[in-house]
Amino acid sequence: MSKANENIYAELRRRIMAGRYDPGQQLKEEALASELGVSRTPVRAALRRLVADGMLEAKANRGAFVAQWTDRDIDEVINLRCTLESEAASLAAKRAQAEQVKELKNLNQRMHALARGLTSAKIAELQRLNNSFHQRILAAAGSPRLTAATRALIDWPLMVGSFYVFSEADIRRSIQYHDDLVLAFEANDSAMARSVMEAHLRRSNLSYRKRRKA
């Protein structure tokens, strides 16, 4: 994908994440292209990608509409994640192999390296690494049932896109929580891992709510 296409996609995703558009609002190619000063082609590509991401809903012969998520939906997902991922972190502290902890540490070091001088490409990569970090904790927990219950929440579109609206300070803070989780895993401290994961998720939610419609 060209840099211009990636930038249009990132900007529209950021706007949706930030609550710029109301749930159920139609996003029209022509109006967006005019506003963004580009042709309709990259806008069309971005809208299709956002439909695939679950950020937009495509309606036959009508176009693309913002998915209908409320603040209550967001809080519900965060509360479920806190319960399930905190348990996963606790189990991972007991069960993670040394190689798995090393992989988590390496992932977070890559995030640290990307977390300054943010660009659309860096944010996309940070978001991918963040998702991988949380997925690997699930794997280290070694509980197929917990993994099955939690994975859909981690992959929920608004969770996957949070870095698009975070400030640079928000992102660095999130990465610091990852550092603390790695420390807990290295020490096999399940209580610390549980409490850090819950604090991490709740702090991230506060940051996200603060940035929405700011």
C-alpha positions in Angstrom: 0.0 0.0 0.0 1.3 3.5 -0.9 2.2 6.0 1.8 -0.7 8.2 0.7 -3.2 5.4 1.0 -1.7 4.4 4.4 -2.0 8.0 5.6 -5.7 8.3 4.5 -6.5 5.0 6.2 -4.7 6.1 9.4 -6.4 9.4 9.5 -9.9 8.0 9.0 -9.2 5.3 11.6 -8.0 7.9 14.1 -11.2 10.0 13.5 -13.4 7.0 14.1 -11.5 6.0 17.3 -11.6 9.5 18.5 -15.4 9.7 18.2 -15.3 12.3 15.4 -18.1 10.5 13.6 -21.3 9.4 15.3 -22.2 5.7 15.5 -24.2 4.8 12.4 -23.1 7.9 10.5 -22.4 7.3 6.8 -19.0 8.1 5.5 -19.2 9.3 1.9 -16.3 8.9 -0.5 -16.8 12.2 -2.4 -17.1 14.4 0.7 -14.1 12.8 2.4 -12.0 13.1 -0.7 -12.8 16.8 -1.0 -12.1 17.4 2.7 -8.8 15.5 2.6 -7.7 17.0 -0.7 -7.2 13.6 -2.4 -8.9 11.6 -5.2 -11.7 9.2 -4.3 -9.5 6.2 -5.0 -7.4 6.2 -1.7 -10.6 7.1 0.2 -12.4 4.1 -1.3 -9.5 1.8 -0.5 -9.4 3.1 3.1 -13.1 2.6 3.6 -12.9 -1.0 2.3 -10.0 -1.7 4.7 -12.0 -0.1 7.6 -14.9 -2.4 6.8 -12.6 -5.4 6.9 -11.3 -4.1 10.3 -14.8 -4.0 11.7 -14.6 -0.2 12.2 -17.2 0.4 9.5 -20.3 -1.6 8.4 -21.0 -1.9 4.6 -24.7 -1.8 3.6 -25.7 -3.0 0.2 -26.2 -0.2 -2.3 -25.9 2.4 0.5 -22.2 2.7 1.4 -20.1 2.6 4.6 -21.4 3.5 8.1 -19.6 3.8 11.4 -20.1 0.8 13.5 -22.5 1.4 16.4 -20.5 1.2 19.6 -21.4 3.1 22.7 -19.3 4.1 25.7 -21.2 1.4 27.6 -19.9 -1.2 25.0 -16.4 0.0 25.5 -16.6 -0.2 29.3 -18.1 -3.6 29.1 -15.2 -4.9 27.0 -12.6 -3.4 29.3 -14.2 -4.9 32.4 -14.2 -8.3 30.7 -10.6 -7.9 29.6 -9.6 -6.9 33.1 -11.1 -10.0 34.6 -9.8 -12.4 31.9 -6.4 -10.9 31.0 -5.5 -10.4 34.7 -6.1 -14.1 35.2 -4.0 -14.8 32.1 -1.1 -12.7 33.4 -1.3 -14.4 36.7 -1.1 -17.9 35.1 1.7 -16.7 32.7 3.8 -15.7 35.7 3.6 -19.2 36.9 3.8 -21.1 33.6 5.8 -19.0 31.1 8.9 -20.6 29.7 12.1 -18.6 29.7 12.0 -18.3 25.9 8.4 -16.9 26.1 9.5 -14.2 28.6 12.4 -13.3 26.4 10.1 -12.9 23.4 7.9 -10.6 25.4 10.9 -8.5 26.5 12.1 -8.3 22.9 8.7 -7.2 21.6 8.6 -4.4 24.2 12.1 -3.3 23.4 11.0 -2.9 19.8 8.0 -0.8 21.0 10.3 1.4 23.0 12.4 2.1 19.9 9.3 3.1 17.9 7.6 5.3 20.6 9.2 8.6 19.8 8.7 10.8 16.7 5.5 9.0 15.9 4.3 8.6 12.3 1.4 6.7 10.8 3.7 3.8 9.9 5.1 3.7 13.4 1.7 3.8 15.1 0.5 0.9 12.9 3.6 -1.1 13.8 3.2 -0.2 17.5 -0.4 -1.3 17.4 0.6 -4.6 15.8 3.4 -5.3 18.4 1.0 -4.4 21.2 -1.5 -6.9 20.0 1.2 -9.5 19.7 2.4 -8.8 23.2 -1.0 -9.4 24.7 -1.6 -12.5 22.5 1.7 -14.0 23.7 0.7 -13.6 27.3 -2.4 -15.6 26.6 -0.2 -18.3 25.0 2.1 -18.3 28.0 -0.8 -18.8 30.3 -1.3 -22.2 28.8 -5.1 -22.3 29.2 -7.0 -23.0 25.9 -10.4 -22.1 27.5 -9.1 -18.8 28.8 -7.5 -18.0 25.4 -10.7 -18.8 23.5 -12.7 -16.5 25.9 -10.2 -13.6 25.7 -8.9 -13.5 22.2 -12.0 -12.0 20.6 -11.8 -9.1 23.2 -8.1 -8.4 22.4 -9.0 -8.4 18.7 -12.1 -6.2 19.1 -11.7 -3.3 16.6 -11.6 -0.5 19.1 -9.0 -2.3 21.2 -6.8 -2.9 18.2 -7.0 0.7 17.2 -6.4 2.5 20.5 -2.8 3.6 19.7 -4.3 5.7 16.8 -5.7 8.2 19.3 -3.1 7.9 22.2 -0.6 10.6 22.7 3.1 9.8 22.6 3.1 10.0 26.4 0.1 7.6 26.6 2.0 5.1 24.4 5.2 5.3 26.5 3.2 4.8 29.6 1.5 1.7 28.1 4.9 0.3 27.2 6.2 0.9 30.8 3.3 -1.3 32.0 4.6 -4.0 29.7 8.1 -3.6 31.3 6.5 -4.2 34.7 4.7 -7.3 33.4 7.9 -8.7 32.1 9.5 -8.1 35.5 6.6 -10.0 37.1 7.0 -12.9 34.7 10.8 -13.0 35.3 10.1 -13.1 39.1 7.3 -15.7 38.7 5.2 -13.2 40.7 1.6 -14.0 39.9 0.1 -11.4 42.2 2.2 -8.6 40.7 1.4 -9.8 37.2 -2.4 -9.7 37.9 -2.4 -6.3 39.5 -0.1 -4.7 36.8 -2.3 -6.1 34.0 -5.5 -4.7 35.5 -3.8 -1.3 36.2 -2.5 -1.3 32.6 -5.9 -2.0 31.0 -7.8 0.5 33.2 -5.2 3.2 32.7 -5.3 2.6 28.9 -9.1 2.9 29.0 -8.9 6.2 30.9 -6.5 7.5 28.3 -8.7 6.4 25.5 -11.9 7.9 27.0 -10.0 11.2 27.6 -8.9 11.3 23.9 -12.3 10.5 22.5 -14.1 13.6 21.4 -11.4 15.7 22.9 
